Amino acid sequence: MLLAGDIGGTKTVLALFDDAGSSAFKHVPIHEAVFPSGGFSSLEAIIEEFLKDFDIVLSGASFGVAGPVVNQQAEITNLAWIIDANKIQDTFDVTTVLLNDLEAIANAVPHLNDEELITLHKGQPELHGAKAVIAPGTGLGEAFLVWDGQKYESYPSEGGHAAFAPTSFRQLDLLSYWLKKLDHVSYERFCSGIGIPNIYEYLRECGDYEEPAWLRQELAAAVDKTPLIITTGKAGDVPICGETLTLFMEILGGEAANLALKVLATGGVYIGGGIPPRILPQLQSSLFMELFQNKGRFSTMMADIPVYVIRNPNAALYGAAYEALKAAQY
């Protein structure tokens, strides 16, 4: 059996996969469970709870984690954990690998089928061209894949923390507003779940949009303001929320294109994370692709790059399973 996990500050998802070898392996778990991360003292404690009813031999284990992995160790945001691959390996007697959660999603990309993807732009992909992955969820993750002559290899990135570069006067004003409050304004400050309320705050304070009293009260009571802003924006009857989604979409389109240029992603751009599937009508509008392709002298090249939305919410888990399979084979 292979053990794979998607580890976050709020929840940990673990799954067992049948190790059938690379030729027959499919990303369909035979058992999967979700645990509240904060309810356990360590990842080892969760694994022990998960495996207690199984009499199995593990051939490989891999975990995608929300944060950078250094020397096979990682710290998870909002958790007092240090995850150490060597400690897990010693505790459960299984070859163990840690990888960044976006690297895990990238691992899954070559194996996703048509039902797990939504095509925003068909393009004309180049055979074995590099692929880019961008994922606005709670934060903004980025990764990429390159062809090594036999298969795609995935690589992590912390590009979501690169300095935000506005592409319109409205975005320039947004940057100016937040530069007065923050010492570093990254793409993640706007293009993520934690960033959507930042866009909303700017629009409210700039004076161009009125905030309804009922919305102000509900936002004040909300632990997480992002779902309310998204739902209200999609309904289309509160202009400040609709403009928030429009600005978010513009920034995502611009940064997805930036990533495509940086890694020359002629094999395609894949948009993951929890937010894109919730705003598909906005992403499927012609405006999004216009923004993606608007790169001056390189606009023609950008028009050839396919763009997809990953609709499978377990892509990171499945990507970790493929890494576990690789660990088992070595």
N, C-alpha and C positions, 0 to 999 in steps of 0.2 A: 504494500500500500504506500501511496504518497500522501504526505500531510502538507496542506497549503493553508495560508492565512492572509487575510487583509486586515491590518492592524491600525486602528485609529484611536484618537483620544476618547471618543464616545463609545464606540463598539468595536468588538473583535469578531471577525467571521472566520471560522475554521471549517475545513472540509477534508474528507478523505477521498482519494481517487484511486482507481484500480491501475496499478502499474503494468500496463499491457505492452510496454515497449513503444518506441517512437513511431513505428509504422501504424499501430492500431490505437494509440492513445487518443482519447477524445475528452474534451473538457466538460464532462458530465460527472458530478460528484455522486458517490454512493451514500454519503452521509454528510450533512452540513448543519452547523449550529451557530447561533449568534449569542454573544456574551457581552454584558455591560463591562467595558474595560475597567472603569473605576471601582467595580465591585471585587477586584482581585488584586493581590499584592504584586503579581508578576505575570508575564506571559507563560512561564513554566506552570504556574498554578492553573491557568486556563486550559493549557494543553492536557494537564493531568486530569482535570475534570472532564474534558472532552473525550479522552481515551479510556476512561475508567470502565466502560461497559464493552470494550473491544479487546479480544485476544488476538492481536495481529503483530506482524513484523513490519516495521517501517523501512522502506528502501531509500527514501529521500524526503527532505522537508525544506520548505522555503516560505518566507513571509515578506509580503510587501508592507512597508512601513511609511507613515506620513512624515517624512523628513529625510535628511541626508544620512547615508550609511558610510561610516569611516572605520576601516579595519574590522569590518563585520560587527560593528556595534552601532546602536542607534538610540536616541532619546525621542520619545513621543510627546508631542505638544499636549499639555494639560494632564500629563500623567507623570507620576514619580517613578517611572520605570527607566532602567537602562537595559535594553535588549541586547544580549550577547549571543551570537550564533554558536560560539564554542561551548558556552554553558548549556545551551539547549542540546547540542550534540552530545555532550557528556552525560546529561541527565537522561536522555531518551535513546541513546546509542544509535543515532541516525545522522548521516551527513546533512548539514544544515547550512542554508544560504539566506542572508538578508539582502533585500534590494529595495530601492526607493519605490513608492507606490506607483509613480508614473512610469518608471522602468518596467514595473509589473504589467501595467496596461499595455505598454509598447510590446512586451513579450507576447501578449495575446493577439495583437493586431494581425499578424500573418495568418492566424488560424480562424479569424472571424468569418462567418458565412454571410450571405446576402440578407438573411433574416435578422442578423445582429447589427446591421448597418443601415443608415438612411443616407441616400445619396443627395447631397445638396448641389453638386456639380460633377457631371460625368468626366469632363476633361479628356485628355489624351495621355494617360500615364506612361512613363518610360519604364521599360522592363528592367527590373532590379534597381530602379531609382530609389534614392533615399526617401524615407517616410518621416513625417513629423506628427507628434501627438501633443495636443494642448487640451487641458482639462480644467475648466472652471467649476470647482466644487466649493467646499468651505474656503479653500485657498485657490491659488492658480498654479497648476503643475504643468511642466513641459518635459518632453523627452523626444528622442528620435531613434530611427533604425537605419542601419546601413547594411548593404549586401557584402558578405565576406567571401564571395565566390561560390558558396554552397547554400547559405541560408542567411536570413536576416538576424543581425545582432542588435540588441537594444542598448541604449545609453541614457543615463539620467541627465537632468539639467535643473538648475535653479533659476532659469530664465524668467520665471514669474516675478522675481524680485529685482529684475533690471529696472532702471529708471524709466518712468512713464514718459512717452514722447507724444504730445498731442498732434492731431492731424486736422483740426478745425479750430475756429475761433472759440467755439463753445467749449471744446476740450481744453484749449489754452486757458480759458477762464476757470475751468474746473481745477486745473493744475495750480493756478495762481492762488485759488482759495485754500487748497490743502497745503501748499508750501508754507503758508503762514502758521500752520498748525503742526506740521510734521517735518522732521529733519531729512527724511528720505521718502519720496513718493514713488512707489513702484507700480507696475501693472496690477499686481495683486490688490492694491488699495482700491481699485475700481472694478476689475474684471474677475470677480469671485463672489461667493456668498457673503463674505465679510465686507466686500467692497460695494455691493449694491446700496446699503444704507448710506455710504459715503457720497455716492452720486445723488441720492435722494436729499441728503442734508444740504448739499451745495445748491440744488435746484430750489429748495425751500428758502434758503437764505439769500439767494440772488434776487428774489423779489418778483420774478417773472411768473411764478406759479403759486396758486392759492392752495393751502392745505386744509381740507375739510375738517371740521371739528371732530366728527366721529372717527376719522382716520387718525388724527392726532392722539385721541384717547386710546384707540386700539394699539397704536404703535408704542405708546408709553407703557402699556401693560404687557406688551409682547417681550418674551425672553429673546426670541430671534425675530427680528423685524423683516428679514429677507423674504420668507414665504408670503407674508401679507402684502408686501410691495409687489412681488411678482404676480400674485393672484389678482390684485386690484389693477395692476397694469394691463394684464391680459384681458380683463373685462372691458376696458376701453372707455370707461365713463369718468375717470379721474385723471386729468391731463398730467399732473406731476408724476404719477406712477407710470403712465404711458411713456413719458419722456425719459424717465429713469431707465426703462427697458431699452428704449431706442439708443440712448447713450452707451449702455452696456453692450448692446449688439455692435455698435460702431467700433468700440474699443476692442472687443473680441475679434472682429473681422480684421482690424488693423494689426493686432498682435499675432494672430494666426498667420497672416501674410508675412510679417516680419520674421517669424520662425521659419516659414517655408523658404524665404530668401537666404536666411543664415545657414541652413543645412542643405539648400538646393533640393527641396523635397519634390522632385519630379515624379516620385512614386505615389504621392498623395498626402493630404493632411487629414488627420483623424481627430475629431473633437469629442472628448470624453467628459467625465465629470457629471455631477448630478443636476446642474442647471440646464444645459442645452436641450435635453429631451422635454423639459417643461416649457420651453419657449420656441418650439419647432416652427410655428407659423411665422414668427419674426425671422428666424434663421432661413426659412424657405423663401422669404421674400427676395425679390431681385436686388433690393438695396444691399443686403448682406454680401452677396457675391460681387456687386459693383465695388464695395469698399475693399473686399479682399483683393480684387484684381487691379485696383487703382494704385499702381506702383510705377508710374511714369514710364521711363524707357523699358521697364521690364513687364509692363502690363500684358504684352502678348504672351510671354512665357507663363505668367501667372494664370492666364486663361486656359492653359493646357493642364494645370494641376488639378486633379480630382479633389473634392472635399466631401468628407463623410461625417456623420454624427454616429457615435457608438451608442446603440440603444440598449445593449446588454449591461445591466448595472453590476454584474459580477466579473467584468473584464479583468480587474486587478487581481481577483482571486484566481481566475483561470490562468492569468499570466504567471502568477506565483507557482501554480501547479506545473506549468511547463519548465520553470526553473528547477523545481524539485525533481522532475524527471531527468533533467540534465545532470543534476547532482548525483542521482542514483546511478546513472550510466557511467560516471567517473569514479 
